[in-house]
Structures are given as structure tokens and as C-alpha cells.
């Protein structure tokens, strides 16, 4: 029975998604939960798994096509379902030709075939789940078909699965006829299709608010064998880019959604049918019949048995959130060592993101991904099959796939393998650059830059990813719909630095995450939001209303290889610094590993972006609509400032300073409101009364 693969809900506010790439092609066999395609939404990129095992029969959403949640992406079923209508016609043809060539024998043969038609159909349905059993039955249940096969091979083979009862009346010729029936895989397939065993691959729900997705690439072509859970295509939605796995094992019979086509969740993407019966029964008589077709089918069947379950291979353990960026931060003016967890946050600007992508590549060569492209073709059953998402991740991190040993099923390279290799390269680069960075006041802050390998993107023109298109549209939209301007204050965080130095060792041991400056900034901002609700609000210009939110839902901008994403800490006002630190580390790690849930990327009321994690002093971030403000935190640096000492009076001292920049919507927040809000945060941070919030 055919099964439709639909685009699932991917988040509360996501109503559609764009297919970024098909990982399977029509005719490919897929396994349950195997990635079929990648879907991108405006919030997250994700893979769409197959709900059943079988063959991808039809793709209904092409690459780059945008579809709504619930739209059918593909159809998965048994390969034999590809030509269901032809099956009945062939059977009739066999009967008529049998009359012409063998009147008496054919007459008896027709009676037997007619009498057993029901049972033959039932057997076909019953055997659809087990290709091996089906092949065996079809070989032994077709004694009569051999008599007419010389005149019409497809017709004779078509009749073979419908003669279970007739087989009992012609036992003497059973062995010979069975061999001839086995020699016709195409006819066998047509007969089985009549039973309706194909499966539809649909676009699954990828989040509560995702309604459609766009096919970005098909990884399989019509006629390809697919295993359960093997990726069929890549799809892109507003929130996630993902691979859609095949729900069943079989052959990709039809693609209904072409590349760049946008389909709704639930839409049929492809049709998968079972070719097991034809392909496996053709192997024994291959030498006997001298036909090359059975050999090809045998090869296809052999490949099918080696298909790895990509979804299972993609499953990873809890991501390592201990990546430490601070050892790589240049100290151009005695700057404070950047907090470890600041790696979880990112600059809002594009150039900083580029630096992040290049950082792990110091001393390494640019990988050639072309050699891995074959992993998405029909021979993707090989041990070295690599999903497009993994290839993309490897290219962005400058990780050479040929140097990796996969830890997935059948030695398959997983995302975690690439991330671990990138982290290892990052740590090695940090160790190499640490002697120079330890020299206070050294002018060679960017000494590693000239030695970095040139990006593989130089000289290329490529299509914008679905996520990048969404980011571009929303940034421009934000500037158009709101009156944005930025105000900045300077904060002395020397007391916080001392508190952090004293508590960070025990904090990490107790909480499992490193203590950075960011949770302190977040806590101070959240407390200020409770006092200034106009900064924690949203405007509805159509209704001419303002909503002052009853909770502080903090969005934390995260720099990923795919683009800037903003996961949300719901009810952040209820958390201590320890709770905020854990939440920030968890969300950042899962966002980078593409494990974040679409619903976790919506619902924010105020956003925090840490532009200082890449050394920026301050920035003028753009508001994340429909919010009315966003706070940017710069890098913490040591510099001489004038302070008032109770004993010495005004004096110059070395202090640890940071800039906080607030971009606000002047439609609701006035300049005085913004200044009061920032001043409240400044006072809270300089007082540094956070001991009770550290836990323990």
C-alpha cells in the first residue's frame, strides 16, 4: 500500500518549507526513518525522514519548491506498484496468446489462472513486505506461464503470480515453468503492482508552524533502489534544512516534486514501490536464460542490501558544548580573555560569521567535495555514502572527508564526525597561536590570518540557501517596518570578572558548563525588562495596539555555518545565572548541530546578541521582529580609566570594560527610555551582586 510523505509541522509559526535537496530519487529503496530530503524554513533546516520502508515511487515537491505544512512530498510503496494497470492487461494478453499457440493446454491454463486469480493477488499482497519470500513464491507459483512465454514473455510472466491453484494441477512441469517465470522480472513487477503495494513519500510535519517546504535537491533518481531510512532528497523550510528519508525499501518509481518546487506539508513527493520480487527472482536463472537484464537486477538487489540507514547514522549523542573560543581571542590592548561560553553566541554581522567559518581552517587545505558528490547517486549504498548536509558541513569547516573514519552504520560519516574533526583542528590552531597571544600588547593580533587557506568559495556564484534568503528578507523587512536607532553605554565589569574568576572552577564542576560573562549580561537585562516593559513589548500597527508581554522570553543569537539563528529561552525571568548558563550552552550546541526544534526558534520577546565573541567592541544590531529592542554585548577589554577611590580620590586604574549597545524601535521606545534601560543594566553589572544567582 502506497504511503504519502508529507511536510510535518516544524514550529508554531512555520507554515511552509522549501525543499533544498532530495536525498533519494524515484525508484530508490528507503528504510523507516531514513532521511528522504532536506527542508529549509525561515527558522531551521532539517531532514525529512521516511515514515515507512519501501521504494520511492513519486516525488511531488521538486528541489527549491516551497510547500505548505501537510503537503505531500513523495509517495513510498512497493516497487511492483509502478505499473499496476499494466499487470491486468498483460494477464489478459497471456490468455489470448495462449489460445493461439496451444489451444487445449492454454484453455486449461486459462481456467487454472482464472480460478486462482484471487488467491494469487492475495499472495502478492502478503509477500510484499518480504522480497525474498516474494521472489521464491513467484518462481514456484507460475507453472502455467512457461507454456506461453515463448510467444509473449511479459504476458506469461504476468500470469505466473495468479496461478497458485493451477500449480497443483501441473506439478510435472512446475520446475521448468518456474525457471521461465523467474526470468521475467519486469513482468513479475507489473503483476505485483496490481496489488497496490507502492508507498507515497510525503512531506512530513517539520514543526508546529511549518506548513510547506522547498525541494532543494533529489539524491535519488527514478529507478534507483532505496533502503528504509535512506535519504531521498533535501528539503528546505523557513526553519530547518533537512533530508527526507525513505519510509520503505524499494525502487523510486516516480518523483512528483521537482527541484526548487515548493510543496505543502503532507504533499506527495515521490512514489516508492517494491522491486524485490522481480530483482531477486531474476538472479537464479540469469545464467540459464543468458539475459543481461537479470544480472542488472541482481546487482540492484545486492546494492539494496548494503544501503545504510542514514537517519540512524545521523543520530548523535549530546553535543559537546565545551568548545572554548577564548584561547583564540586576540589581545590587542590587554583585553580580558573571552568567556568560554561566548562561543555559543555570535556576531550579527556577516563578516564575523565568515571569520568563524575560516577559523578552524588554519593550516589546513581546502577540501574537494566533488569526490563525495557521488554519495547521493544510485550507488549511495556504499560504505562511504555521505549526506549533503554532512558534505556541506565539511566544506564549511574545511574538513577533508577522505581523512575521516565514519562512526555511523556501515562506516558512514556522520555530522558528529565532522564536528569533532573541526573542533580538533580548532584546538590545534589555538595551541599553535597561544604563545603569540600571550604577549601583552603584541601588535600582531591577526598573525594567523595571512596563513589561512583561501576559501573554496572564491570565484564562485551559487544560489542563496533557503535560510539565507529568509534572513535577508527579514532583515530588510525589519528596517522597513520599524524606526531603529542605537544607543551605547560603557560598563565597568571588573567586579564581575573577579567574581567569575573566583567561582568559575566550582561552577563548571557543579553545573557542567563554563561560566562566561554572557549569563551576567542576560540576567541584568532580564531584570531590567521587568522594570521597563515597553522594551519587552511588540506593536501591531494594523490593530494600533501594543502588547506588553507578561514573561521575559530571551532570544540568544547563535552563529552557525548555515546562518544566524535565534533560539529562545522561554520564561528566562525565572532563571538564575546558573540556569541561564546551562540554557545558553544547550541551545547554542543544539542549534549548531541542527538539532534545535523549530518551536524553540520562535516566541522571543527580547534578543541578546554577543558581538564580542569575535572581538568586536560594539555593533548596531537589527531588531528581530516583532520585538522592539535587541541588546548587543561587546568584547571585554582592559584599559586605563578614571575612577573615584575613597582614599585616593580620582585616579587612573586598569579596569575591565565593555560596551553595551541597545537598538530600539523609536515607534514605542523613546531615547530616554532606552537610556534608562541601559543605565539600569549598567548599575546592576557594576554592583556585581550575583553571588546568590550562581547556585551551589
C-alpha positions as CSV (number, residue, x, y, z in Angstrom):
1,X,0.0,0.0,0.0
2,X,1.4,3.4,-1.0
3,X,2.2,5.9,1.7
4,X,2.4,9.6,1.3
5,X,5.3,11.5,2.9
6,X,4.0,14.9,4.0
7,X,5.7,18.0,5.3
8,X,5.3,17.9,9.1
9,X,4.7,20.9,11.4
10,X,8.1,22.4,12.2
11,X,7.1,25.0,14.7
12,X,4.2,27.1,15.9
13,X,4.8,29.9,13.4
14,X,6.2,27.9,10.5
15,X,3.6,27.4,7.8
16,X,5.8,26.3,4.9
17,X,9.1,25.0,3.9
18,X,11.4,24.8,0.9
19,X,12.9,21.6,-0.5
20,X,16.6,22.2,-0.5
21,X,17.7,18.8,-1.7
22,X,16.3,15.4,-2.4
23,X,18.5,12.7,-0.9
24,X,16.6,10.0,-2.7
25,X,15.4,9.6,-6.3
26,X,12.3,7.8,-7.7
27,X,13.0,4.1,-7.6
28,X,15.3,4.2,-4.6
29,X,14.7,1.9,-1.7
30,X,14.3,3.6,1.7
31,X,14.1,2.4,5.2
32,X,11.9,3.6,8.1
33,X,13.2,6.9,9.5
34,X,15.8,7.2,6.7
35,X,16.3,10.7,5.5
36,X,14.5,11.4,2.3
37,X,15.1,15.1,1.7
38,X,16.3,18.3,3.3
39,X,13.8,21.1,4.0
40,X,14.6,24.7,4.9
41,X,12.2,27.1,6.7
42,X,12.8,30.6,7.9
43,X,13.9,29.3,11.3
44,X,15.6,25.9,10.9
45,X,17.0,23.5,8.3
46,X,16.1,19.8,8.8
47,X,15.9,16.4,7.2
48,X,12.6,14.8,6.5
49,X,12.6,11.1,7.4
50,X,10.6,8.3,5.7
51,X,7.6,7.1,7.7
52,X,7.7,3.7,6.2
53,X,10.1,1.3,4.4
54,X,9.7,0.7,0.7
55,X,10.5,2.3,-2.7
56,X,10.3,5.9,-3.6
57,X,7.6,5.8,-6.2
58,X,7.0,9.5,-6.8
59,X,8.4,12.9,-5.9
60,X,5.8,15.6,-5.7
61,X,7.9,18.5,-4.5
62,X,10.9,19.5,-6.5
63,X,14.1,20.9,-5.2
64,X,13.7,24.6,-4.3
65,X,10.0,24.2,-4.3
66,X,8.1,25.8,-1.4
67,X,5.3,23.8,0.1
68,X,2.9,24.2,3.0
69,X,2.8,22.1,6.1
70,X,0.9,18.9,5.3
71,X,1.6,18.9,1.6
72,X,2.6,15.6,0.1
73,X,6.3,15.5,-0.7
74,X,6.6,11.9,-2.0
75,X,4.9,8.6,-2.3
76,X,6.5,5.4,-0.9
77,X,5.4,1.9,-1.7
78,X,6.5,-1.4,-3.2
79,X,8.4,-1.2,-6.5
80,X,5.8,-3.6,-8.1
81,X,3.2,-0.9,-7.8
82,X,4.8,1.1,-10.6
83,X,2.8,-0.4,-13.4
84,X,-0.3,-1.7,-11.7
85,X,-2.6,-1.2,-14.6
86,X,-0.3,-3.0,-17.0
87,X,-0.4,-6.1,-14.9
88,X,-4.0,-6.9,-15.7
89,X,-3.6,-6.2,-19.4
90,X,-0.6,-8.5,-19.5
91,X,-2.5,-11.2,-17.9
92,X,-5.3,-10.9,-20.5
93,X,-2.8,-10.9,-23.3
94,X,-1.2,-14.0,-22.0
95,X,-4.5,-15.8,-22.1
96,X,-5.3,-14.8,-25.6
97,X,-1.9,-15.7,-27.0
98,X,-2.1,-19.0,-25.2
99,X,-5.3,-19.8,-27.2
100,X,-3.4,-19.1,-30.4
101,X,-0.4,-21.3,-29.7
102,X,-1.7,-24.1,-27.6
103,X,-5.4,-24.4,-27.8
104,X,-6.0,-27.3,-25.4
105,X,-3.2,-26.6,-22.9
106,X,-3.9,-22.9,-23.0
107,X,-7.6,-23.5,-22.3
108,X,-6.8,-25.5,-19.2
109,X,-4.2,-22.9,-18.3
110,X,-6.8,-20.1,-18.5
111,X,-9.2,-22.0,-16.3
112,X,-6.5,-22.5,-13.7
113,X,-5.3,-18.9,-13.9
114,X,-8.9,-17.6,-13.6
115,X,-9.7,-19.8,-10.7
116,X,-6.7,-18.8,-8.8
117,X,-6.7,-15.1,-9.6
118,X,-8.0,-14.1,-6.2
119,X,-5.5,-16.2,-4.3
120,X,-2.7,-15.1,-6.4
121,X,-3.5,-11.5,-5.7
122,X,-3.7,-12.2,-2.0
123,X,-0.3,-13.9,-2.1
124,X,1.2,-11.0,-3.9
125,X,0.0,-8.6,-1.2
126,X,1.1,-10.9,1.6
127,X,4.6,-11.2,0.1
128,X,5.1,-7.5,-0.5
129,X,6.9,-7.0,2.8
130,X,9.5,-9.7,2.2
131,X,11.2,-9.5,-1.1
132,X,13.0,-12.8,-0.6
133,X,9.8,-14.6,0.0
134,X,8.1,-12.9,-2.8
135,X,10.8,-13.9,-5.2
136,X,10.5,-17.5,-4.1
137,X,6.7,-17.6,-4.4
138,X,6.8,-16.1,-7.9
139,X,9.2,-18.7,-9.0
140,X,7.1,-21.6,-7.9
141,X,3.6,-20.3,-8.4
142,X,3.8,-19.9,-12.1
143,X,3.8,-23.4,-13.7
144,X,1.4,-22.5,-16.5
145,X,3.1,-19.3,-17.6
146,X,6.0,-21.2,-19.1
147,X,3.9,-22.6,-21.9
148,X,3.1,-19.3,-23.4
149,X,6.3,-17.5,-22.5
150,X,8.0,-18.1,-25.9
151,X,5.4,-16.1,-27.7
152,X,4.9,-13.3,-25.2
153,X,7.3,-13.3,-22.3
154,X,5.9,-10.3,-20.4
155,X,2.4,-11.8,-20.7
156,X,3.5,-15.2,-19.5
157,X,5.3,-13.8,-16.5
158,X,2.4,-11.6,-15.7
159,X,0.2,-14.7,-15.3
160,X,2.6,-16.5,-13.1
161,X,1.6,-15.0,-9.7
162,X,-2.1,-15.7,-10.3
163,X,-1.9,-19.5,-10.7
164,X,-1.4,-20.8,-7.2
165,X,-4.2,-23.3,-7.5
166,X,-3.4,-24.2,-11.1
167,X,0.1,-25.0,-10.0
168,X,-1.2,-28.0,-8.1
169,X,-2.7,-29.5,-11.3
170,X,0.5,-29.2,-13.3
171,X,3.2,-30.4,-10.9
172,X,5.3,-32.2,-13.6
173,X,6.1,-29.0,-15.4
174,X,6.4,-26.9,-12.4
175,X,10.2,-26.7,-12.2
176,X,10.7,-25.8,-15.8
177,X,7.9,-23.2,-15.8
178,X,9.1,-21.7,-12.6
179,X,12.5,-21.0,-14.0
180,X,11.0,-19.3,-17.0
181,X,8.7,-17.2,-14.9
182,X,11.7,-16.1,-12.8
183,X,13.5,-15.0,-15.9
184,X,11.0,-12.1,-16.4
185,X,11.5,-9.6,-13.6
186,X,9.7,-6.9,-15.4
187,X,6.5,-8.9,-15.9
188,X,6.6,-10.0,-12.3
189,X,6.8,-6.5,-11.1
190,X,3.8,-5.5,-13.1
191,X,1.8,-8.2,-11.7
192,X,2.6,-7.3,-8.2
193,X,1.8,-3.6,-8.8
194,X,-1.7,-4.6,-9.5
195,X,-1.9,-5.4,-5.7
196,X,-1.3,-1.6,-5.0
197,X,1.8,-2.0,-2.8
198,X,3.5,1.3,-3.7
199,X,4.2,3.8,-1.0
200,X,3.9,7.6,-1.2
201,X,6.6,9.7,0.3
202,X,5.1,12.8,1.7
203,X,6.5,16.0,3.2
204,X,6.3,15.3,7.0
205,X,5.5,17.8,9.6
206,X,8.7,19.6,10.5
207,X,7.4,21.8,13.2
208,X,4.1,23.1,14.5
209,X,4.2,26.3,12.4
210,X,5.9,24.9,9.3
211,X,3.3,24.4,6.5
212,X,5.5,24.0,3.4
213,X,8.9,23.2,2.2
214,X,11.0,23.5,-1.0
215,X,12.8,20.7,-2.7
216,X,16.4,21.7,-2.9
217,X,17.9,18.5,-4.3
218,X,16.9,15.0,-5.2
219,X,19.5,12.5,-4.0
220,X,17.9,9.6,-5.9
221,X,16.6,9.2,-9.4
222,X,13.7,7.3,-10.8
223,X,14.6,3.7,-10.9
224,X,17.1,3.8,-8.1
225,X,16.9,1.3,-5.3
226,X,16.4,2.8,-1.8
227,X,16.6,1.3,1.6
228,X,14.5,2.2,4.6
229,X,15.7,5.5,6.1
230,X,18.0,6.2,3.2
231,X,17.9,9.9,2.2
232,X,15.8,10.6,-0.9
233,X,16.0,14.3,-1.2
234,X,16.9,17.5,0.6
235,X,14.2,20.0,1.6
236,X,14.3,23.5,2.9
237,X,11.7,25.2,5.1
238,X,11.6,28.6,6.9
239,X,13.1,26.9,10.0
240,X,15.1,23.9,9.0
241,X,17.0,22.3,6.1
242,X,16.8,18.5,6.3
243,X,16.9,15.3,4.4
244,X,13.8,13.3,3.7
245,X,14.4,9.6,4.3
246,X,12.5,6.8,2.6
247,X,9.8,5.2,4.7
248,X,10.1,1.9,2.9
249,X,12.6,-0.1,1.0
250,X,12.1,-0.5,-2.7
251,X,12.5,1.4,-6.0
252,X,11.9,5.0,-6.7
253,X,9.2,4.9,-9.3
254,X,8.1,8.5,-9.6
255,X,9.2,11.9,-8.5
256,X,6.3,14.3,-8.0
257,X,8.0,17.3,-6.6
258,X,10.8,18.7,-8.8
259,X,13.9,20.5,-7.6
260,X,13.1,24.1,-6.4
261,X,9.4,23.2,-6.2
262,X,7.6,24.3,-3.0
263,X,5.1,21.9,-1.6
264,X,2.8,21.8,1.4
265,X,3.2,19.5,4.4
266,X,1.6,16.2,3.5
267,X,2.1,16.7,-0.2
268,X,3.4,13.6,-2.1
269,X,7.0,14.0,-3.0
270,X,7.6,10.6,-4.7
271,X,6.3,7.1,-5.1
272,X,8.3,4.1,-4.0
273,X,7.4,0.5,-4.9
274,X,9.0,-2.8,-4.2
275,X,11.2,-4.2,-6.8
276,X,12.3,-7.0,-4.5
277,X,10.2,-9.7,-6.2
278,X,11.5,-9.0,-9.6
279,X,15.1,-8.3,-8.8
280,X,15.7,-11.2,-6.6
281,X,13.9,-13.8,-8.6
282,X,15.9,-12.9,-11.6
283,X,19.2,-13.9,-10.1
284,X,18.9,-17.7,-10.2
285,X,18.0,-18.0,-13.9
286,X,20.5,-15.4,-15.1
287,X,23.0,-17.9,-16.4
288,X,20.2,-20.2,-17.7
289,X,18.5,-17.6,-19.8
290,X,21.6,-15.8,-20.9
291,X,19.8,-12.4,-20.4
292,X,21.8,-9.5,-19.1
293,X,18.7,-7.9,-17.5
294,X,18.5,-10.4,-14.6
295,X,22.2,-9.6,-13.9
296,X,21.4,-6.0,-13.6
297,X,18.5,-6.6,-11.3
298,X,20.7,-8.9,-9.2
299,X,23.2,-6.1,-8.9
300,X,20.5,-3.7,-7.9
301,X,19.3,-6.1,-5.3
302,X,22.8,-6.6,-4.0
303,X,23.2,-2.8,-3.7
304,X,19.9,-2.6,-1.8
305,X,21.1,-4.9,0.9
306,X,24.1,-2.6,1.6
307,X,22.0,0.6,1.9
308,X,22.8,2.1,5.3
309,X,20.1,3.6,7.5
310,X,21.1,7.3,7.2
311,X,18.7,8.5,9.9
312,X,20.1,6.1,12.4
313,X,23.6,7.1,11.3
314,X,22.8,10.8,11.7
315,X,21.7,10.3,15.3
316,X,24.3,11.7,17.6
317,X,24.9,11.9,21.2
318,X,24.5,15.0,23.2
319,X,26.7,17.7,21.5
320,X,29.9,18.8,23.2
321,X,29.2,22.3,24.4
322,X,32.6,22.8,25.9
323,X,34.1,24.4,22.8
324,X,36.3,27.2,24.1
325,X,36.9,30.2,21.9
326,X,38.6,32.3,24.5
327,X,42.1,30.9,23.8
328,X,41.8,32.1,20.2
329,X,40.8,35.7,21.1
330,X,43.5,38.2,20.2
331,X,44.5,40.5,23.0
332,X,45.2,43.8,21.2
333,X,45.0,46.0,24.2
334,X,45.2,43.9,27.3
335,X,41.7,42.6,26.6
336,X,40.1,40.2,29.1
337,X,40.2,36.6,28.0
338,X,36.9,36.0,26.3
339,X,34.5,33.8,28.2
340,X,34.3,30.2,27.2
341,X,30.6,30.1,26.6
342,X,30.7,33.1,24.4
343,X,31.5,30.6,21.6
344,X,27.8,29.9,21.9
345,X,26.9,33.4,20.8
346,X,27.7,35.1,17.6
347,X,28.1,38.4,15.9
348,X,25.1,39.6,14.0
349,X,27.2,40.8,11.0
350,X,28.2,38.8,8.0
351,X,31.9,39.3,8.1
352,X,32.2,38.0,11.6
353,X,30.3,34.9,10.5
354,X,32.9,34.5,7.7
355,X,35.7,34.7,10.2
356,X,34.0,32.0,12.2
357,X,33.9,29.7,9.2
358,X,37.5,30.3,8.4
359,X,38.8,29.9,12.0
360,X,39.1,26.1,12.0
361,X,40.9,26.1,8.7
362,X,44.2,27.5,9.8
363,X,47.0,25.3,8.5
364,X,44.6,23.1,6.6
365,X,43.9,22.7,2.9
366,X,40.6,23.4,1.2
367,X,38.7,20.1,0.8
368,X,37.5,18.8,-2.5
369,X,33.9,17.9,-2.1
370,X,33.4,16.8,-5.6
371,X,34.6,13.3,-4.9
372,X,31.9,12.9,-2.3
373,X,29.1,14.0,-4.6
374,X,28.6,10.5,-5.8
375,X,27.2,9.6,-2.5
376,X,23.9,11.0,-3.5
377,X,23.6,8.9,-6.6
378,X,22.3,5.4,-7.1
379,X,25.4,3.8,-5.6
380,X,24.9,5.6,-2.3
381,X,24.6,2.2,-0.7
382,X,28.4,2.2,-0.5
383,X,30.0,2.3,2.9
384,X,31.3,5.9,2.2
385,X,27.9,7.4,1.5
386,X,27.8,11.0,2.8
387,X,24.6,13.0,3.1
388,X,24.6,16.5,1.5
389,X,24.3,18.1,4.9
390,X,27.4,16.4,6.0
391,X,29.2,17.4,2.8
392,X,28.1,21.0,3.3
393,X,29.2,21.0,6.9
394,X,32.6,19.5,5.9
395,X,33.1,22.2,3.3
396,X,32.2,25.0,5.7
397,X,34.6,23.7,8.3
398,X,37.3,22.9,5.8
399,X,37.3,19.3,6.9
400,X,38.6,16.7,4.4
401,X,36.1,13.9,4.3
402,X,38.6,11.4,2.9
403,X,40.6,11.7,6.2
404,X,37.7,10.8,8.4
405,X,36.6,7.4,9.7
406,X,32.9,7.3,9.9
407,X,31.3,6.1,13.1
408,X,27.8,5.5,11.6
409,X,26.2,2.4,10.2
410,X,28.5,0.7,7.7
411,X,31.2,3.2,8.4
412,X,29.1,6.2,7.3
413,X,30.4,9.6,8.2
414,X,28.1,11.5,10.5
415,X,27.7,15.2,11.3
416,X,29.3,14.5,14.7
417,X,32.4,13.1,13.0
418,X,32.8,16.3,11.0
419,X,32.2,18.5,14.0
420,X,34.7,16.6,16.1
421,X,37.3,16.9,13.4
422,X,36.6,20.6,13.1
423,X,36.9,21.0,16.9
424,X,40.2,19.1,16.9
425,X,41.6,21.4,14.2
426,X,40.3,24.4,16.1
427,X,42.1,23.3,19.3
428,X,45.3,22.6,17.4
429,X,45.2,26.0,15.8
430,X,44.5,27.6,19.2
431,X,47.5,25.8,20.7
432,X,49.8,27.0,17.9
433,X,48.7,30.6,18.3
434,X,48.6,30.8,22.1
435,X,52.3,31.8,22.6
436,X,51.9,34.9,20.5
437,X,48.5,35.8,22.0
438,X,50.0,35.6,25.5
439,X,52.3,38.5,24.8
440,X,50.5,41.5,26.2
441,X,50.3,44.5,23.9
442,X,51.6,42.5,20.9
443,X,50.6,44.3,17.7
444,X,50.4,41.0,15.8
445,X,46.8,40.3,16.8
446,X,45.9,38.8,13.4
447,X,49.1,36.9,12.9
448,X,47.3,33.7,11.9
449,X,45.2,35.4,9.2
450,X,47.7,35.5,6.4
451,X,48.5,31.8,6.8
452,X,44.9,30.7,6.5
453,X,44.0,28.7,3.4
454,X,41.9,30.6,0.8
455,X,38.2,29.8,0.9
456,X,36.9,27.4,-1.7
457,X,34.1,29.9,-2.4
458,X,36.4,32.4,-4.1
459,X,35.3,32.9,-7.7
460,X,32.0,31.0,-7.3
461,X,28.4,32.0,-7.9
462,X,25.9,29.9,-6.1
463,X,22.3,30.1,-5.2
464,X,21.3,31.5,-1.8
465,X,20.2,28.9,0.7
466,X,16.7,29.0,1.9
467,X,17.8,30.1,5.3
468,X,19.9,32.9,3.9
469,X,17.0,34.1,1.7
470,X,14.8,34.2,4.8
471,X,17.4,36.1,6.8
472,X,17.9,38.6,4.0
473,X,14.2,39.2,3.7
474,X,13.6,39.6,7.4
475,X,16.5,41.9,8.0
476,X,15.3,44.3,5.2
477,X,11.7,44.0,6.4
478,X,12.8,44.8,10.0
479,X,14.4,48.1,8.8
480,X,11.4,49.0,6.8
481,X,8.7,48.4,9.4
482,X,10.4,50.0,12.4
483,X,12.2,53.2,13.3
484,X,15.5,51.8,14.6
485,X,18.4,53.6,16.2
486,X,21.1,52.5,18.7
487,X,22.4,53.9,22.0
488,X,25.5,52.7,23.7
489,X,26.9,52.7,27.3
490,X,30.2,51.7,28.7
491,X,30.2,49.3,31.7
492,X,33.0,48.5,34.2
493,X,32.8,44.8,34.7
494,X,35.9,44.4,36.8
495,X,34.0,43.2,39.9
496,X,32.1,40.6,37.8
497,X,35.4,39.5,36.4
498,X,36.8,38.9,39.9
499,X,33.6,37.1,40.9
500,X,33.8,35.0,37.8
501,X,37.5,34.1,38.4
502,X,36.7,33.1,41.9
503,X,33.6,31.0,41.1
504,X,34.2,29.5,37.6
505,X,36.1,26.4,38.6
506,X,33.5,25.2,41.1
507,X,30.7,26.4,38.8
508,X,31.9,24.3,35.9
509,X,32.2,21.2,38.1
510,X,28.8,21.7,39.5
511,X,26.8,22.9,36.5
512,X,28.6,21.1,33.7
513,X,29.2,24.4,31.7
514,X,31.7,27.1,31.8
515,X,30.9,30.5,33.4
516,X,31.2,33.3,30.9
517,X,30.2,37.0,31.1
518,X,27.1,36.4,29.0
519,X,24.8,34.9,31.7
520,X,25.6,38.0,33.8
521,X,24.6,40.3,30.9
522,X,21.5,38.2,30.3
523,X,20.5,38.3,34.0
524,X,20.9,42.1,34.2
525,X,19.0,42.6,31.0
526,X,16.1,40.4,32.1
527,X,15.8,42.1,35.5
528,X,15.7,45.5,33.7
529,X,13.0,44.2,31.3
530,X,10.7,43.7,34.3
531,X,11.1,47.4,35.2
532,X,10.8,48.7,31.7
533,X,8.0,46.6,30.0
534,X,8.0,48.9,26.9
535,X,11.3,47.3,25.9
536,X,9.7,43.9,26.3
537,X,6.8,44.5,24.0
538,X,5.5,44.3,20.5
539,X,3.5,46.5,18.2
540,X,0.5,45.7,16.0
541,X,0.2,48.6,13.6
542,X,-2.8,47.2,11.8
543,X,-4.8,47.0,15.1
544,X,-3.0,50.0,16.6
545,X,-2.2,48.1,19.7
546,X,0.8,47.4,21.9
547,X,1.3,44.2,23.8
548,X,3.4,44.3,27.0
549,X,4.5,40.7,27.5
550,X,4.0,39.0,30.9
551,X,7.1,37.0,30.5
552,X,10.7,37.5,29.5
553,X,11.4,35.1,26.6
554,X,15.0,35.8,25.8
555,X,16.3,35.1,22.3
556,X,20.0,34.4,22.1
557,X,21.6,34.9,18.6
558,X,23.8,31.9,17.5
559,X,26.3,32.0,14.7
560,X,26.0,28.7,12.7
561,X,27.6,27.5,9.5
562,X,24.2,27.9,7.8
563,X,23.5,31.4,9.0
564,X,22.3,33.3,12.1
565,X,19.6,31.6,14.2
566,X,17.9,32.8,17.4
567,X,16.8,30.1,19.7
568,X,14.6,31.3,22.6
569,X,14.9,30.7,26.4
570,X,11.3,30.7,27.4
571,X,10.5,32.3,30.8
572,X,14.1,33.4,31.2
573,X,13.0,35.7,34.0
574,X,12.6,32.7,36.3
575,X,16.2,31.5,35.8
576,X,19.3,32.2,37.9
577,X,22.7,32.8,36.3
578,X,23.4,29.1,36.6
579,X,20.1,28.3,34.8
580,X,20.8,30.8,32.1
581,X,24.3,29.5,31.6
582,X,23.0,25.9,31.1
583,X,20.3,27.0,28.8
584,X,22.6,29.2,26.6
585,X,25.1,26.4,26.3
586,X,22.5,23.8,25.5
587,X,20.6,25.9,22.9
588,X,23.8,27.0,21.2
589,X,25.1,23.5,20.9
590,X,21.9,22.0,19.5
591,X,21.4,24.9,17.1
592,X,24.9,24.4,15.6
593,X,24.3,20.7,15.4
594,X,21.0,21.3,13.6
595,X,19.2,19.5,16.5
596,X,17.2,22.5,17.6
597,X,13.4,22.2,17.5
598,X,11.5,24.6,15.3
599,X,9.3,25.7,18.2
600,X,12.4,26.7,20.1
601,X,13.2,29.3,17.4
602,X,10.0,31.3,18.0
603,X,8.2,33.2,20.7
604,X,11.0,35.5,21.8
605,X,10.2,39.0,23.3
606,X,13.8,40.4,23.5
607,X,17.0,39.4,21.9
608,X,20.6,39.3,23.1
609,X,23.5,39.1,20.6
610,X,27.1,38.7,21.7
611,X,29.1,40.5,19.0
612,X,32.1,40.5,21.4
613,X,32.6,36.8,21.0
614,X,34.6,37.6,17.8
615,X,36.4,40.6,19.3
616,X,34.0,43.4,18.2
617,X,33.9,46.4,20.6
618,X,30.2,47.1,19.8
619,X,27.7,46.8,17.0
620,X,24.3,48.3,15.9
621,X,22.3,45.1,15.7
622,X,19.0,44.9,13.8
623,X,15.8,44.2,15.7
624,X,14.3,40.7,15.4
625,X,10.6,41.5,14.5
626,X,8.1,41.8,16.0
627,X,10.2,42.7,19.0
628,X,11.1,46.3,19.8
629,X,14.7,46.0,21.1
630,X,17.9,44.0,20.9
631,X,20.9,44.2,23.1
632,X,24.4,43.8,21.8
633,X,27.4,43.0,24.1
634,X,30.9,43.8,23.0
635,X,34.2,42.2,23.9
636,X,35.6,42.8,27.4
637,X,38.9,44.6,27.3
638,X,41.4,46.0,29.8
639,X,42.1,49.7,29.5
640,X,43.0,52.7,31.7
641,X,40.0,54.6,33.0
642,X,39.5,57.3,35.6
643,X,37.8,56.0,38.8
644,X,36.9,57.6,42.1
645,X,38.7,55.9,45.0
646,X,37.5,56.6,48.6
647,X,41.1,57.1,49.8
648,X,42.9,58.3,46.7
649,X,40.1,60.3,45.1
650,X,40.1,60.4,41.3
651,X,42.8,58.2,39.9
652,X,43.7,56.2,36.8
653,X,43.4,52.4,37.0
654,X,43.4,49.4,34.7
655,X,39.8,48.2,34.5
656,X,37.9,45.6,32.5
657,X,35.4,47.5,30.3
658,X,32.7,46.5,27.9
659,X,30.3,48.4,25.6
660,X,26.6,47.5,25.6
661,X,24.6,48.7,22.6
662,X,20.8,48.8,22.5
663,X,18.9,49.0,19.2
664,X,15.3,50.0,19.8
665,X,12.2,50.8,17.9
666,X,11.5,54.5,18.3
667,X,7.9,54.0,17.4
668,X,7.4,52.7,21.0
669,X,10.7,53.3,22.9
670,X,12.0,56.8,23.3
671,X,15.6,57.7,23.6
672,X,15.2,58.5,27.3
673,X,13.5,55.1,27.9
674,X,16.4,53.4,26.1
675,X,19.0,55.3,28.2
676,X,17.2,54.5,31.5
677,X,17.0,50.8,30.5
678,X,20.8,50.7,29.7
679,X,21.7,52.6,32.8
680,X,19.8,50.1,34.9
681,X,21.7,47.3,33.3
682,X,25.0,49.2,33.8
683,X,24.3,49.7,37.5
684,X,23.3,46.1,38.1
685,X,26.5,44.9,36.4
686,X,28.9,47.3,38.2
687,X,27.3,46.4,41.6
688,X,28.0,42.7,40.8
689,X,25.7,41.3,43.4
690,X,25.3,38.0,41.7
691,X,26.6,35.5,44.3
692,X,23.1,34.2,45.1
693,X,22.4,33.6,41.4
694,X,25.5,31.5,40.9
695,X,23.9,28.5,42.6
696,X,25.7,26.0,44.9
